[in-house]
Amino acid sequence: MNGKIVGGVILAAAAIAGVTLYYLQIYGYYQDAPTPPNGVELVSLATGLPEPIATENFRAIDADSSPIRYRACFDTTASLATLSETYVATDKIEPRNAPGWFDCFDAKAIGEALDAGTAQTFLSQKNVHYGVDRVVAITSDGQGYIWHELNDCGEKSYDGTVVGESCPAKSGQ
């Protein structure tokens, strides 16, 4: 009889821990993020500096627990042809998944649009956090998506490889 009680307590504790872990990963750390102070920006080919683009219907989420949890969606009237001639395009980057409840950001659909050539990714900001770049994908129908991606320095830093002189110093070093 005592074994059943102990087993039940262990199962109940495991169930509570599982539900808590699920909640924290999917909902707990995320919060609505404000529109960036200068709006959505893309790095100009001419100046190498971020420049704002026309946007509306901006929605974003972020979490303090990780620099790569940022996701955003917006609409733009700028054409993909004009954007690709004016701003720095990135290598083919796959979007990161967003929580299912953030329904405007569908990583699979964005990835399919990138593969089909009906969307293109642009650099928005280098090192928005150490080793993390902000990437913007825009589709031919004017839908935009933003997420954070590890750059070379971030990948080296987080996998334990020697970072080297080409990477900026971390804050506090």
N, C-alpha and C positions, 0 to 999 in steps of 0.2 A: 504494500500500500504506500509506503514512504517513497518508493521509487517512482510511482505514478505522480505523486505530488511534485517531486524534484524535476521529473521530466516535463510536467506541465508548466512549471515555473520557467524552466529553460526555454521551452517552446514559446511561451508568452513573451519572455524577454527578447528572444530572437525576432519575433513578429513585430514588437514595438520598435526595436532597433532598425529593422528593415523598412518599416513605414516612415520612420524619422529620416533615415538616410535618403529614401526616395523623395520625400518632401523637400529636404534641404537641397538636393541636386536639381530638382525641377522648378521649385518655387522659392525656396527660402532665401537665397542670397540675391536674387534679382530684384531690381527696382526700376521704375521708369527713369530714363535719363533725359536731361534737357537737350534742346537743340544746341549744338555747339555755338559759341559766341559769334563766330563769323559765318554761321550756316555750314552747309556742306561745301567742302573745299576740294579742289583737285590741283595737283602740282602742274604748273605751266611748263610747256616745252621751251618757251622763250626765256623765262626768267628763272626757272627752277624753284619758284616759290609757290606756296598754296594760294589759290584764288577762289573766291566763292562762286558757285553756280546758282542759277535760279531753281528754287525748289518750293514745294508745298506738300502738305499732308505728312509732315515728318513725325515719325514715331520711333522711339529707341528704348532699349533696355540695357542695363549694365549691372555688374556685380563687383564688389570690392574684393572678392575671393580670388579673382584671376584677371590678368590684363587682357585675356583673349575671349572674354565672355560678352563683349560689346556686340550688339546687333542693332541695326536700324533699317527703316524702310522710308521711302519718300517718292514723290513724283517730280519729274522735271519736264520742261518744255524744250530743253536743248536737244538738238538732234545728235544721234550717235556719230554721224559723219563729222559734224563740227567738233564734237568733243574729242574724237580720235585724232583730228588734225591739230588740236590746240593743247591737249594735256598728255602727260606721261602715262602711257599704257603699261601695265604690268605683264609679266609672264603669266601663262595660264595658271590661275590659282583656283583651287576648289573651295567653295564656300563652306564654312563650318556650320554644323547643325545648330538650330535654335530650339528652345523649349517649344513643345507642341502648342502651348497656349498663346505663344507670340505668333499668331497666324499669318501675319503679312510676310514673314520671312520663311520661305520654303527652300532649304538648301538644295534639295534634289532638283526642283524645277529651275533654280538659278543655274545649277551645274549643267543641266540639259540645254538651257539657253546659251550658255558659254560654249558648249560643245557644238551646238548648231550654228554658232556664229551670229545669233540674234542678240547677243549681249557681249559686252566687253568690260574688262576690269581696268581700273585706273588707280594710280597711287594718290592717296589723299594727304597722308602725312607720314614722314619717316619718324621712327622712334617716338610714337605717341606715349609709350612707356618704354623703358629700356628693352631693346631687342624686339620690339613689337611695332609693326607698321599698320596704319589704317588703310584699308582697301575699299574701293567703291566699285560696284558693278552696276552698269546701266544697260537696260534692254532697249531694243529698237522702238518699243512702244512707250518709252519714257518712265518706266519704273526703275527705281534705284534702290540699291541695297548696300549696306556698309557692315563690315566686320573687321576684326583685328587678326593679323597674321604674324607669326614669328618670322623675323628676317634672319639673315645668316648669323648675325651676332647673337640673337636670341636663341637660335637653335644650338649654337656652340655653348653658350652660357648655361642653358638648361640641361644639356646632355653631358656636361662635365669636360668638354674639350677645351683646350687652351684657347682663349678668346683672341689674343693677339693685338697688335697695335692698330689694325684697321678699324677696330670697334671703339666707340666712345667709352669713356670711363663711366661706371655706374655712379649714381648719386651716392654721396657719402664716402667715396673712395679717395 
